[in-house]
């Protein structure tokens, strides 16, 4: 997991899009693992998806607070 930072008009921002895409990727890998009955891999990918979704939500909340 990596927080991707971008600079927008001289302001450091946390990128929401990258963790969102990584969460999607992990959910797809979870589904594939379940089709292959690889439950350990599915659990690992599910936990990764949760972590990436949390990073995405943190970025969105940061963006919302900056607009307030």
N, C-alpha and C positions, 0 to 999 in steps of 0.2 A: 504494500500500500504506500502510495506516495501522494502527498498533498502537492498539487500543481499550483504554483503562484504565477499570476500574470500582473503586469503593470498596465493600468488603464488610466490615461490622463494624469500620470504622475502618482497614482494611488495604487498601492499593493492590494491585490484582491485574490481571494482563494477561488480557484476555478471549480465550478460545480459540474461541468460537462464531463471531464475526465473520470472522476469517480462514478458518475452516473453510467458511463459506458462500461467501466470495469465491473460494476454491479450487474449490468446486463450480461456481460461475458461470463461472469461466475454463475449466474442463474442458468445460462445455457449449458455450461459445463456440468452443473448439478443435474440438470435434466438428462444429459447424455450418460452421466454416471449411474443414474437410477435405471436407465434403459439397459445398462450393462450389469445391473445388480451390484455395483461397487458402492456400497453404503458408506464406507469410510471416506471415499473421495467426495461423495455427495454431501456429507456433513461438512467436510473441509470447505467445499465451494459455497455451501450455504452460509457458513460463518464469514467467509470472505465477502459475500454479497451483502451481508448485514453491515460489516465494517465499512465497505465502500458506500453503502446507502447513507450511513451515519455521516461520513465525510461530506457527501453531497448535501445533506440537510444542514450541516454546519455552515457550509458555504452559502446556501440560500439564506439562512438566518443572518449571516454576516452581511450579505447584500441588502437584505431588508432593513437591517439596523442602520446601515450607511445612508439609506434613502430617507429615513425618518427625520 
